Amino acid sequence: MNRVVSGTPSASVVLTQLLTRSGPQTRSELAVACALSRPTVFAAVDRLESLGLAEPVAQRSGLPGRTATLYGVPAGAGCVAGIDIGGTNLRAAVCDLSGAPLAEFKRSTRAKGAASVVRQAVELLAEARVAADRVDVPLLAAGVSIPGVVNRHDPMVRYAWNVGEDEPYDFYSQLSAAIDGPVLLENNVNLAAIGEQRHGAGTEASMFAVIAIGTGVGAGIMHNGALLRGAHGAAGEVAFLPTGHAHRSGTPSSADEAGGKALLREAQALDPALKDVADLFERAQQGDPQALSLVEDECRRISEIVAAICAVVDPETVILSGGIGDNDFLAGRVAELAAALPIPPTIVRSALGDRASLVGAITTATTHAATELLSRVEAPDSVTG
């Protein structure tokens, strides 16, 4: 029996609880957590077992009373994946249906151009599925992060310059053809915002922005708890802002103007021996005048982006993320500059570091998978009233 409680089938309520990270639970624990009667939970668990969505996974003993059976969602019910395609690094993770990683890999993005990057991403996902022992388990969703403008009404991804793609490209069709499950494609910084909202520095805020500064720069904006995408999927493309700062010498106004690619290019023009942006920040912290000047210039560029976002959406918090954004020196200086704004936001560093987009991709995948599983439980022939 799948009784309806407050408009929701009881089996759906129990399944939702089992899909959390709280691990296997007894029927008595489920009854308390779901605020349902024990008979209702017993019937709901039976229903889920018949659908292959619950099973006994262990016995709990050593406590007063009888030995209790712990129930969980079977591994064979499905898995989800997250892929983060970046200009410098590529990540893939395979997770259980709660979103807990079973295997996760990170590789340098060796490929340049959309087709080759897609091949590398698919290969890395296949490697992760083998490591997670989920090759033969249904993949219920794969969340994919891409550094470009993703318009849900148009299959073409635009401005994916950070992976060497100058022209609009249909990443969705290429990924869907190679991955045996639903592909959920989204802009990388939008996914970073989703990750911070669910598991990071944005859990307590309904209005916040993530500014990711890595190879390029972009923003993801949460407005009243919902992701702000815009009419064309381009909300948060702050690299296109006509800022008052002079452009870096020799570079046009482009999506990497405040990102690491342009910053490193200018730094190495002054000192070819400089290895990377991290080396630049280390020199700045040691008091090197040239490094300090470049870092100050970068901080002011980011503070202009903060000012523009604040003038339009008035966030409570601005979260700095990405390989450059997740830096104490930069975060501290940007916070100082932002304090001069008429209504300054709180400036914080990401709680997820360089995994923010991957966490967001996993989050979207688990949400999609849960919706699909709940639809099986809530099918008309399973509701008896």
C-alpha positions as CSV (number, residue, x, y, z in Angstrom):
1,M,0.0,0.0,0.0
2,N,1.2,3.5,-0.8
3,R,-0.9,5.7,1.4
4,V,-1.2,9.4,0.7
5,V,-0.1,11.7,3.5
6,S,-0.7,15.4,3.2
7,G,-0.9,15.0,-0.6
8,T,2.3,13.0,-0.9
9,P,2.4,9.2,-1.1
10,S,4.0,7.8,2.0
11,A,6.4,5.7,0.0
12,S,7.7,8.9,-1.6
13,V,8.2,10.5,1.8
14,V,10.2,7.5,2.9
15,L,12.2,7.2,-0.3
16,T,13.2,10.9,0.0
17,Q,14.5,10.2,3.5
18,L,16.5,7.2,2.3
19,L,18.0,9.3,-0.5
20,T,19.6,11.7,2.0
21,R,23.2,11.3,3.3
22,S,22.0,10.0,6.6
23,G,22.7,6.4,5.6
24,P,20.7,3.3,6.2
25,Q,17.9,3.6,8.7
26,T,15.5,1.3,10.6
27,R,11.8,1.5,10.0
28,S,11.3,3.0,13.4
29,E,13.9,5.7,12.6
30,L,12.2,6.3,9.3
31,A,8.8,6.7,11.1
32,V,10.3,9.4,13.4
33,A,12.2,11.2,10.6
34,C,9.2,11.2,8.3
35,A,6.6,11.9,11.0
36,L,4.6,8.8,9.9
37,S,3.1,6.0,11.9
38,R,5.0,2.7,12.1
39,P,2.3,0.7,10.1
40,T,2.4,3.4,7.4
41,V,6.2,3.2,7.2
42,F,6.2,-0.6,7.2
43,A,3.8,-0.5,4.2
44,A,5.8,2.1,2.4
45,V,9.1,0.2,2.8
46,D,7.3,-2.9,1.4
47,R,6.2,-0.9,-1.5
48,L,9.7,0.5,-2.2
49,E,11.2,-3.1,-1.9
50,S,8.7,-4.3,-4.6
51,L,9.9,-1.4,-6.9
52,G,13.6,-2.2,-6.2
53,L,14.1,1.1,-4.4
54,A,14.8,-0.2,-0.9
55,E,16.4,-3.3,0.6
56,P,17.8,-4.5,3.9
57,V,21.4,-3.6,4.0
58,A,22.5,-4.5,7.6
59,Q,21.4,-5.5,11.1
60,R,21.8,-3.3,14.2
61,S,22.4,-5.1,17.4
62,G,23.9,-4.3,20.8
63,L,21.2,-1.9,21.8
64,P,18.2,-2.6,24.1
65,G,15.4,-4.4,22.4
66,R,15.3,-6.7,19.4
67,T,17.8,-6.6,16.5
68,A,16.7,-4.1,14.0
69,T,17.0,-4.2,10.2
70,L,18.6,-1.2,8.5
71,Y,17.2,-0.2,5.1
72,G,18.8,1.7,2.2
73,V,18.5,2.3,-1.5
74,P,20.1,-0.6,-3.4
75,A,23.3,0.2,-5.3
76,G,21.7,-1.3,-8.4
77,A,18.9,1.2,-8.4
78,G,21.2,3.7,-10.1
79,C,24.0,6.2,-9.8
80,V,24.7,9.7,-10.8
81,A,27.7,11.5,-12.2
82,G,29.2,15.0,-12.2
83,I,31.6,16.4,-14.9
84,D,33.4,19.7,-14.6
85,I,35.0,20.8,-17.9
86,G,37.5,23.6,-17.3
87,G,40.1,25.4,-19.3
88,T,42.9,24.1,-17.0
89,N,41.4,21.0,-15.3
90,L,38.7,18.4,-16.0
91,R,37.0,16.5,-13.2
92,A,34.6,13.5,-13.2
93,A,32.9,11.9,-10.3
94,V,30.5,8.9,-10.0
95,C,28.2,9.1,-6.9
96,D,25.5,7.1,-5.2
97,L,22.0,8.4,-5.3
98,S,22.6,10.6,-2.3
99,G,25.4,12.4,-4.1
100,A,28.2,10.7,-2.0
101,P,31.2,10.3,-4.3
102,L,32.2,6.7,-5.0
103,A,35.1,7.6,-7.4
104,E,36.4,11.0,-8.4
105,F,39.2,11.9,-10.8
106,K,41.0,15.1,-11.8
107,R,43.1,15.6,-15.0
108,S,44.7,18.5,-16.8
109,T,42.6,19.5,-19.7
110,R,44.9,18.2,-22.4
111,A,42.4,18.7,-25.3
112,K,41.8,22.0,-27.1
113,G,38.5,22.5,-28.9
114,A,35.1,21.2,-28.1
115,A,35.2,17.8,-29.8
116,S,38.4,16.8,-28.2
117,V,37.4,18.1,-24.8
118,V,34.1,16.1,-25.0
119,R,36.1,12.9,-25.8
120,Q,38.4,13.5,-22.8
121,A,35.4,14.1,-20.5
122,V,33.7,11.0,-21.6
123,E,36.8,8.9,-21.2
124,L,37.3,10.2,-17.7
125,L,33.7,9.5,-16.8
126,A,34.1,5.9,-18.0
127,E,37.3,5.6,-15.9
128,A,35.4,6.8,-12.8
129,R,32.5,4.4,-13.4
130,V,35.0,1.5,-13.5
131,A,36.6,2.6,-10.3
132,A,33.2,3.0,-8.6
133,D,32.1,-0.4,-9.8
134,R,29.0,1.2,-11.5
135,V,29.6,0.2,-15.1
136,D,26.5,-2.0,-15.2
137,V,24.4,0.2,-12.9
138,P,21.9,2.6,-14.6
139,L,23.2,6.2,-14.8
140,L,20.2,8.2,-13.9
141,A,21.7,11.6,-14.6
142,A,25.0,13.3,-15.4
143,G,25.4,16.9,-14.5
144,V,28.0,18.7,-16.8
145,S,29.7,22.0,-16.1
146,I,30.9,23.9,-19.1
147,P,32.6,27.4,-19.3
148,G,30.3,29.0,-21.7
149,V,26.8,30.5,-22.2
150,V,24.2,27.7,-21.9
151,N,20.8,28.6,-23.2
152,R,18.1,26.0,-22.4
153,H,16.2,27.0,-25.5
154,D,19.2,26.6,-27.9
155,P,21.5,23.6,-28.0
156,M,24.5,25.7,-28.9
157,V,27.0,26.7,-26.2
158,R,28.6,30.0,-26.8
159,Y,31.8,31.7,-25.7
160,A,33.5,28.5,-24.6
161,W,36.8,30.1,-25.3
162,N,38.5,28.7,-22.2
163,V,38.4,25.2,-23.8
164,G,39.6,26.5,-27.2
165,E,36.2,26.7,-28.9
166,D,35.7,30.1,-30.7
167,E,32.5,29.2,-32.4
168,P,29.1,28.1,-30.9
169,Y,29.1,24.4,-30.4
170,D,26.5,21.7,-29.6
171,F,28.1,20.2,-26.5
172,Y,24.8,18.7,-25.4
173,S,24.3,16.4,-28.5
174,Q,27.9,15.3,-28.4
175,L,27.8,14.4,-24.7
176,S,24.3,12.8,-24.9
177,A,25.5,10.6,-27.8
178,A,28.4,9.2,-25.7
179,I,26.8,9.0,-22.2
180,D,24.1,6.4,-21.5
181,G,22.0,8.6,-19.3
182,P,20.3,12.0,-19.2
183,V,22.8,14.9,-19.6
184,L,22.2,18.1,-17.7
185,L,24.4,20.8,-19.2
186,E,24.9,24.1,-17.3
187,N,27.3,27.0,-17.1
188,N,30.2,26.3,-14.7
189,V,29.7,29.3,-12.4
190,N,25.9,28.7,-12.3
191,L,26.7,25.2,-11.0
192,A,29.3,26.7,-8.5
193,A,26.4,28.8,-7.2
194,I,24.2,25.7,-6.9
195,G,27.0,23.9,-5.1
196,E,27.6,26.7,-2.6
197,Q,23.8,27.0,-2.0
198,R,23.5,23.3,-1.1
199,H,26.8,22.5,0.5
200,G,29.0,25.6,0.8
201,A,29.2,29.2,1.8
202,G,25.7,30.1,0.5
203,T,23.6,27.7,2.6
204,E,22.3,30.5,4.9
205,A,21.8,33.2,2.2
206,S,18.9,33.5,-0.2
207,M,20.5,36.4,-2.2
208,F,24.2,35.8,-3.1
209,A,26.6,35.8,-6.0
210,V,29.5,33.6,-6.8
211,I,32.4,35.2,-8.7
212,A,34.7,32.5,-10.1
213,I,38.1,33.7,-11.1
214,G,40.1,31.0,-12.8
215,T,41.2,30.7,-16.4
216,G,38.5,33.3,-17.1
217,V,35.9,35.1,-14.9
218,G,32.2,34.7,-14.5
219,A,29.4,35.0,-11.9
220,G,26.5,32.8,-10.8
221,I,23.7,34.6,-9.1
222,M,21.1,33.3,-6.6
223,H,18.0,35.5,-6.3
224,N,15.5,34.6,-3.6
225,G,16.9,31.1,-3.6
226,A,16.6,30.5,-7.3
227,L,19.4,30.6,-10.0
228,L,19.2,33.7,-12.1
229,R,19.8,32.6,-15.7
230,G,18.5,35.5,-17.8
231,A,16.6,35.4,-21.1
232,H,19.5,33.9,-23.1
233,G,21.4,32.0,-20.3
234,A,23.9,34.8,-20.1
235,A,23.1,36.3,-16.6
236,G,26.4,36.5,-14.8
237,E,28.6,36.9,-17.9
238,V,30.4,39.7,-16.0
239,A,33.5,39.5,-18.2
240,F,31.6,41.5,-20.8
241,L,31.0,44.4,-18.4
242,P,32.4,47.7,-19.8
243,T,34.5,48.5,-16.7
244,G,36.3,51.8,-16.2
245,H,39.6,49.9,-15.7
246,A,42.1,50.2,-18.6
247,H,42.4,47.0,-20.6
248,R,45.5,45.0,-20.1
249,S,48.1,46.0,-22.6
250,G,48.0,44.0,-25.8
251,T,44.7,42.2,-24.9
252,P,41.2,43.0,-26.2
253,S,38.1,43.2,-24.1
254,S,37.3,39.5,-23.7
255,A,36.1,36.9,-21.3
256,D,39.5,36.4,-19.8
257,E,40.2,40.1,-19.1
258,A,40.0,39.6,-15.3
259,G,40.9,35.9,-15.4
260,G,44.1,34.0,-14.8
261,K,45.0,33.6,-18.5
262,A,45.3,37.4,-19.0
263,L,46.9,38.0,-15.6
264,L,49.5,35.3,-16.2
265,R,50.2,36.7,-19.7
266,E,50.9,40.1,-18.3
267,A,52.9,38.9,-15.4
268,Q,55.2,36.7,-17.6
269,A,55.7,39.7,-19.9
270,L,57.4,41.3,-17.0
271,D,59.2,38.2,-15.7
272,P,59.3,35.1,-18.0
273,A,60.6,33.0,-15.1
274,L,57.3,33.4,-13.3
275,K,55.6,29.9,-13.2
276,D,52.0,30.5,-12.6
277,V,49.5,32.9,-11.0
278,A,50.0,31.2,-7.6
279,D,53.7,32.2,-7.9
280,L,52.6,35.8,-8.6
281,F,50.5,36.0,-5.5
282,E,53.3,34.5,-3.4
283,R,55.7,37.1,-4.6
284,A,53.1,39.8,-3.9
285,Q,52.7,38.6,-0.3
286,Q,56.5,38.7,0.0
287,G,56.4,42.4,-1.0
288,D,57.7,42.2,-4.6
289,P,56.7,45.6,-6.1
290,Q,55.8,44.4,-9.6
291,A,53.8,41.5,-8.3
292,L,52.0,43.8,-5.8
293,S,51.1,46.2,-8.6
294,L,49.6,43.4,-10.8
295,V,47.7,41.8,-7.9
296,E,46.3,45.2,-6.9
297,D,45.2,45.7,-10.5
298,E,43.5,42.4,-10.4
299,C,41.8,43.1,-7.1
300,R,40.4,46.3,-8.4
301,R,39.0,44.6,-11.5
302,I,37.2,42.1,-9.3
303,S,36.0,44.9,-7.0
304,E,34.4,46.6,-10.1
305,I,32.6,43.3,-10.9
306,V,31.4,43.2,-7.3
307,A,30.2,46.8,-7.5
308,A,28.2,46.1,-10.7
309,I,26.5,43.0,-9.3
310,C,25.6,44.9,-6.1
311,A,24.1,47.8,-8.0
312,V,21.8,45.4,-9.9
313,V,20.8,42.6,-7.6
314,D,22.0,43.7,-4.1
315,P,23.3,40.3,-2.8
316,E,23.8,39.6,0.9
317,T,27.1,37.8,0.2
318,V,29.6,37.6,-2.6
319,I,31.5,34.3,-2.7
320,L,34.9,34.3,-4.4
321,S,35.8,31.0,-6.0
322,G,38.1,29.5,-8.6
323,G,41.8,29.0,-8.7
324,I,42.5,32.7,-8.3
325,G,39.4,33.7,-6.4
326,D,40.1,31.2,-3.6
327,N,43.0,33.2,-2.4
328,D,43.4,34.9,1.0
329,F,45.3,37.8,-0.3
330,L,42.8,38.6,-3.1
331,A,39.7,38.0,-0.9
332,G,41.0,40.3,1.8
333,R,41.8,43.1,-0.6
334,V,38.5,42.8,-2.5
335,A,36.7,42.9,0.8
336,E,38.5,46.2,1.7
337,L,37.6,47.7,-1.7
338,A,34.0,46.5,-1.5
339,A,33.6,48.0,2.0
340,A,33.5,51.5,0.3
341,L,30.3,50.6,-1.7
342,P,27.1,52.3,-0.6
343,I,25.6,49.0,0.5
344,P,28.6,46.6,0.8
345,P,28.0,42.9,0.7
346,T,29.9,40.4,2.9
347,I,32.9,39.0,0.9
348,V,33.8,35.4,1.7
349,R,35.9,32.7,0.1
350,S,34.3,29.6,-1.3
351,A,33.7,26.7,1.1
352,L,34.1,24.2,-1.7
353,G,37.3,25.5,-3.4
354,D,37.9,24.4,-6.9
355,R,35.3,21.6,-6.6
356,A,32.4,24.0,-6.4
357,S,31.2,23.5,-10.0
358,L,31.6,19.7,-9.7
359,V,29.5,19.8,-6.5
360,G,26.9,21.8,-8.3
361,A,26.9,19.3,-11.2
362,I,26.4,16.4,-8.8
363,T,23.7,18.3,-7.0
364,T,21.7,18.8,-10.2
365,A,22.2,15.2,-11.1
366,T,20.9,13.9,-7.7
367,T,17.9,16.2,-7.9
368,H,17.0,14.9,-11.4
369,A,17.5,11.3,-10.3
370,A,15.4,11.7,-7.2
371,T,12.6,13.2,-9.3
372,E,12.8,10.3,-11.7
373,L,12.7,7.7,-8.9
374,L,9.8,9.4,-7.1
375,S,7.8,9.5,-10.4
376,R,7.9,5.7,-10.3
377,V,6.6,5.6,-6.8
378,E,3.9,8.2,-7.5
379,A,2.6,6.7,-10.7
380,P,-1.2,6.6,-10.7
381,D,-1.4,2.9,-10.3
382,S,0.7,3.0,-7.2
383,V,-1.5,5.5,-5.3
384,T,-4.4,3.8,-3.4
385,G,-5.5,6.7,-1.2
